[in-house]
Amino acid sequence: MIFITAKFRVRPEHADDWPTITADFTTATRAEPGCLWFDWSRSVDDANEYVLVEAFADDAAATHHVTSAHFKAAQEHLPPHLVETPRIVNFKLPQDNWSELGELAVK
């Protein structure tokens, strides 16, 4: 899978509305074939920062995502709401779902 985590520093005046601002993009991405997950979280340390955790089944799914109409629309729609270019970590992993965190196993 292609596993991606990105940090978005949102302008303070848009931070509370970020889930609404990204709603169409999020819904469309989650409906893509090969999208395993696409989940936003708000930082507990910085109310103006959102973290996106996303995963795609393979290169074809990731390519489909970045060439989709909704991705191109997001490239135009999202940057005016941001303080800076988002930061990203992107890895290919030989798995297709979350693994259990054995060190914190629930018994």
LINRADA-V542874 format. One record per residue. N is the residue number from 0. RES is the residue in one small letter. SS is DSSP state (A for helix, B for strand, O for the rest). PHI is phi in degrees with one decimal (none if undefined). PSI is psi in whole degrees, -180 to 180 (NA if undefined). Layout:
n | res | ss | phi | psi
N | RES | SS | PHI | PSI
N | RES | SS | PHI | PSI
//
This chain:
n | res | ss | phi | psi
0 | m | O | none | 157
1 | i | B | -97.2 | 117
2 | f | B | -110.9 | 126
3 | i | B | -130.3 | 135
4 | t | B | -126.3 | 130
5 | a | B | -132.5 | 143
6 | k | B | -109.1 | 129
7 | f | B | -115.2 | 116
8 | r | B | -91.4 | 109
9 | v | B | -94.0 | 143
10 | r | O | -57.1 | 137
11 | p | A | -52.6 | -38
12 | e | A | -71.6 | -9
13 | h | A | -113.8 | -6
14 | a | A | -60.6 | -45
15 | d | O | -67.0 | -25
16 | d | O | -94.6 | -1
17 | w | A | -54.0 | -43
18 | p | A | -59.4 | -36
19 | t | A | -73.6 | -41
20 | i | A | -60.0 | -37
21 | t | O | -97.2 | 2
22 | a | A | -58.0 | -48
23 | d | A | -63.7 | -43
24 | f | A | -62.3 | -45
25 | t | A | -63.4 | -48
26 | t | A | -61.0 | -46
27 | a | A | -65.4 | -40
28 | t | A | -66.2 | -44
29 | r | A | -62.1 | -24
30 | a | O | -85.3 | -7
31 | e | O | -67.3 | 142
32 | p | O | -64.4 | 134
33 | g | O | 89.8 | -5
34 | c | B | -79.6 | 117
35 | l | B | -85.3 | -39
36 | w | B | -164.7 | 160
37 | f | B | -155.2 | 91
38 | d | B | -125.0 | 129
39 | w | B | -97.0 | 143
40 | s | B | -137.6 | 148
41 | r | B | -96.6 | 135
42 | s | O | -60.9 | 140
43 | v | O | -82.3 | -13
44 | d | O | -98.3 | -26
45 | d | O | -140.5 | 106
46 | a | O | -64.1 | -11
47 | n | O | -98.5 | 6
48 | e | B | -116.3 | 131
49 | y | B | -115.8 | 144
50 | v | B | -114.6 | 129
51 | l | B | -106.7 | 126
52 | v | B | -115.0 | 119
53 | e | B | -137.0 | 155
54 | a | B | -148.8 | 145
55 | f | B | -128.0 | 146
56 | a | O | -59.5 | -37
57 | d | O | -165.2 | -178
58 | d | A | -59.0 | -39
59 | a | A | -63.1 | -42
60 | a | A | -66.6 | -41
61 | a | A | -65.8 | -40
62 | t | A | -64.9 | -43
63 | h | A | -57.0 | -42
64 | h | A | -60.6 | -53
65 | v | A | -75.6 | -8
66 | t | O | -107.9 | 4
67 | s | O | -74.8 | 158
68 | a | A | -63.3 | -39
69 | h | A | -70.3 | -30
70 | f | A | -68.0 | -44
71 | k | A | -62.7 | -38
72 | a | A | -64.6 | -41
73 | a | A | -64.3 | -35
74 | q | A | -60.5 | -29
75 | e | A | -89.0 | -40
76 | h | A | -80.5 | -38
77 | l | O | -81.1 | -42
78 | p | A | -53.3 | -36
79 | p | A | -62.5 | -17
80 | h | A | -92.4 | -2
81 | l | B | -105.5 | 152
82 | v | O | -81.1 | -36
83 | e | O | -151.9 | 170
84 | t | O | -62.5 | 131
85 | p | O | -58.4 | 150
86 | r | B | -101.5 | 145
87 | i | B | -139.2 | 148
88 | v | B | -124.0 | 131
89 | n | B | -136.9 | 122
90 | f | B | -136.2 | 151
91 | k | B | -97.5 | 130
92 | l | O | -127.3 | 144
93 | p | O | -84.5 | 59
94 | q | O | -154.0 | 172
95 | d | O | -132.3 | 14
96 | n | O | -162.7 | 176
97 | w | O | -68.7 | 146
98 | s | O | -98.0 | 159
99 | e | O | -76.6 | 145
100 | l | O | -89.9 | 89
101 | g | A | -57.7 | -31
102 | e | A | -66.6 | -19
103 | l | A | -121.7 | 38
104 | a | O | -58.9 | 137
105 | v | O | -91.8 | 125
106 | k | O | -109.6 | NA
//
